[in-house]
């Protein structure tokens, strides 16, 4: 079960979320180490993270990741005033609260400040891009800021997607390849706005785990026979971004302050 967390954000606001600590029935993490963190951003943008069973979330906690599912200002479930915080400030308030969640968990010694990841799908993907392009916690650029984009990227693309068609993702891959940035591209036949086929959903998670393993420097579980994604021109091990066909972005960075 998650822990409900309340944490300070900008302008004296208090934001909310759910924190899932790493959990395994068969393995224990190093006693002198803190886990990497994945900060998740829901879609909508005025939806909400709920404490319901989510096997894709448990995929990460069972593999040693802490997960913070953030209910940024604008989320439902905290009253009209809280939901209205996003009005004319989408991409600002949500970005502030996501960064605040990571900083709060770091300041409370819950997670490793050098292994912070963020992810969001659909409207949450826009929130991630805004934070990556304009925030100072997750220092990764977006397609309109390629001059400063020097971090490894993985693209998980549904070939039937219309919201983010393959041509758009391939344009990003091509531009970053030309720039010498490490890129992995994994295509999924028969998928559209969000993956729906169980084998593809598992393959997407495994591909993302393989990407994390290469960036963070840990071994994949041999018993699961996970195929390693190919990272071309992989020369930078400091940060990454992950884009899927339904505009899901994930990024990793170091947080020192």
C-alpha positions in Angstrom: 0.0 0.0 0.0 1.2 3.5 -0.7 2.0 6.2 1.8 0.1 9.4 1.3 2.5 12.3 1.3 2.0 16.1 1.6 5.0 18.3 0.7 5.7 22.0 0.4 5.8 23.5 -3.1 6.1 27.0 -4.6 4.4 30.1 -3.1 3.7 28.3 0.2 1.5 25.8 -1.4 1.2 22.2 -0.2 1.0 19.5 -2.8 0.0 15.8 -2.5 0.9 12.4 -3.8 1.3 8.7 -3.1 4.7 7.2 -2.4 5.4 3.5 -3.0 8.6 2.2 -1.4 10.5 -0.6 -3.1 9.0 -4.0 -2.0 10.0 -7.6 -2.6 9.1 -10.8 -0.9 12.4 -12.4 -2.0 15.0 -9.6 -2.1 16.4 -6.9 0.2 18.1 -3.7 -1.0 21.6 -2.7 0.3 21.2 -1.4 3.8 23.5 1.6 3.2 21.9 2.7 -0.1 18.8 4.6 -1.0 16.6 3.6 -4.0 16.3 5.3 -7.3 13.0 7.3 -7.7 10.5 7.3 -10.5 8.1 10.3 -10.2 4.9 9.6 -12.1 2.6 12.3 -13.5 -1.0 11.3 -14.3 -2.9 12.5 -17.4 -6.0 14.5 -17.8 -4.5 16.9 -16.8 -7.1 17.2 -14.1 -7.3 13.5 -13.3 -5.7 12.0 -10.1 -3.4 9.3 -8.9 -5.4 6.7 -6.9 -4.3 4.0 -4.5 -5.6 1.2 -6.7 -3.8 -2.0 -7.8 -1.5 -1.2 -10.8 0.7 -4.1 -11.9 2.8 -1.8 -14.1 3.6 0.3 -11.0 4.4 -2.9 -9.0 6.8 -3.9 -11.8 9.0 -1.0 -10.7 8.7 -1.3 -6.9 9.4 -5.0 -7.1 12.6 -4.2 -8.9 14.0 -1.8 -6.3 12.6 1.6 -7.5 10.7 3.9 -5.3 7.7 5.5 -7.0 6.0 8.8 -6.3 2.6 9.2 -8.0 2.1 13.0 -7.8 -1.3 14.7 -7.4 0.0 18.1 -8.5 -2.1 21.3 -8.2 -5.0 20.8 -10.6 -5.7 17.2 -9.7 -9.2 16.2 -8.6 -10.0 15.0 -5.1 -8.7 18.0 -3.0 -11.4 20.5 -3.6 -12.3 23.1 -6.2 -9.6 25.6 -5.2 -6.9 23.0 -5.6 -8.2 21.8 -9.0 -8.4 25.4 -10.2 -4.7 25.9 -9.6 -3.9 24.6 -13.1 -6.1 27.2 -14.8 -3.9 29.1 -17.2 -0.9 27.6 -15.4 -0.7 24.1 -17.0 2.9 23.2 -17.4 3.9 25.5 -14.5 2.1 24.4 -11.3 2.3 20.7 -12.2 6.0 21.0 -13.0 6.7 22.8 -9.7 4.9 20.1 -7.7 6.7 17.3 -9.5 10.0 18.8 -8.7 8.9 19.5 -5.1 8.0 15.9 -4.6 11.4 14.7 -5.7 13.2 17.3 -3.5 11.0 16.5 -0.5 11.8 12.7 -0.8 15.5 13.5 -1.1 15.5 15.9 1.8 13.9 13.2 4.0 16.5 10.7 2.9 14.0 8.4 1.2 15.6 8.2 -2.2 18.9 8.6 -4.0 19.4 12.2 -5.2 21.7 11.0 -8.0 19.1 8.6 -9.5 15.9 10.6 -10.0 13.5 9.7 -12.9 10.3 11.3 -14.1 7.6 9.9 -16.3 4.2 10.9 -17.6 1.7 9.8 -20.3 -0.7 11.8 -22.5 -1.2 15.1 -20.7 1.4 14.0 -18.2 3.9 13.8 -21.1 3.4 17.5 -21.7 4.0 18.2 -18.0 7.2 16.2 -18.2 8.4 18.2 -21.3 7.6 21.5 -19.6 9.7 20.5 -16.6 12.5 19.2 -18.7 12.6 22.3 -20.9 12.2 24.9 -18.2 12.8 23.4 -14.8 16.1 23.0 -13.0 15.5 19.7 -11.2 15.2 17.4 -14.2 17.7 18.9 -16.7 16.7 17.3 -19.9 15.6 19.2 -23.1 12.7 18.7 -25.5 12.4 18.6 -29.3 12.3 22.5 -29.5 15.4 22.7 -27.4 17.8 20.3 -29.1 20.8 22.6 -28.7 20.8 21.7 -25.0 19.6 18.1 -25.4 22.6 15.8 -24.8 21.0 13.0 -22.8 20.2 9.4 -23.9 16.7 8.8 -25.2 14.5 5.8 -25.7 11.4 5.9 -28.0 8.6 3.4 -27.6 6.4 3.9 -30.6 3.0 2.5 -31.5 2.9 2.2 -35.3 -0.8 3.0 -35.5 -0.6 6.0 -33.2 -2.4 9.1 -34.5 -2.0 11.4 -31.5 1.8 11.1 -31.7 2.3 9.4 -35.2 5.5 7.5 -35.9 6.8 10.3 -38.2 7.0 12.6 -35.2 9.0 10.2 -33.0 11.2 9.3 -35.9 11.9 12.9 -36.5 13.1 13.2 -32.9 15.2 10.1 -33.2 16.8 11.3 -36.4 17.6 14.8 -35.0 19.2 13.4 -31.9 21.1 10.7 -33.9 22.5 13.5 -36.1 23.5 15.3 -32.9 25.3 12.3 -31.6 22.9 11.6 -28.7 22.3 8.0 -27.7 18.9 6.8 -28.9 17.0 3.6 -28.7 13.9 3.1 -30.9 11.4 0.3 -30.2 8.3 0.0 -32.5 5.1 -1.8 -31.6 2.8 -3.0 -34.4 -0.9 -2.7 -33.7 -0.6 -0.1 -30.9 -2.2 3.4 -30.8 -2.6 6.0 -28.1 -1.4 3.9 -25.1 -0.5 0.3 -25.4 -3.3 -2.2 -25.0 -1.9 -5.6 -25.9 -0.6 -7.4 -22.9 2.6 -8.7 -24.7 3.4 -5.2 -25.9 2.7 -3.7 -22.5 5.2 -6.2 -20.9 7.7 -5.6 -23.7 7.5 -1.8 -23.2 8.2 -2.2 -19.5 11.1 -4.6 -20.1 12.6 -2.3 -22.8 12.4 0.6 -20.3 14.0 -1.5 -17.6 16.8 -2.5 -20.0 17.3 1.2 -20.8 17.5 2.1 -17.0 19.9 -0.8 -16.5 22.3 0.6 -19.1 22.1 4.1 -17.8 22.2 3.4 -14.1 24.6 0.5 -14.4 22.8 -2.5 -13.0 22.3 -6.0 -14.3 19.0 -7.2 -15.7 17.5 -10.3 -14.0 18.8 -13.3 -16.0 15.8 -15.5 -15.2 13.5 -13.1 -17.0 15.5 -13.2 -20.3 14.8 -9.5 -21.0 16.0 -8.4 -24.4 18.5 -5.6 -24.2 17.6 -2.5 -26.2 20.2 -1.1 -28.5 21.5 2.3 -27.6 23.4 3.9 -30.4 26.2 6.4 -29.8 25.9 5.7 -26.0 28.4 8.1 -24.6 26.6 10.0 -21.8 25.6 8.2 -18.6 24.2 11.1 -16.7 20.5 11.4 -17.8 17.9 10.0 -20.1 14.5 10.7 -21.5 11.9 8.2 -22.7 9.1 9.0 -25.2 6.3 6.6 -26.1 3.6 6.8 -28.7 1.1 8.3 -26.3 3.5 11.2 -25.4 5.0 9.6 -22.3 8.4 11.0 -21.3 10.8 9.7 -18.7 13.9 11.4 -17.6 16.8 10.8 -15.2 19.0 13.4 -13.5 21.1 14.1 -10.4 19.7 16.4 -7.7 22.3 18.0 -5.5 20.3 20.8 -4.0 
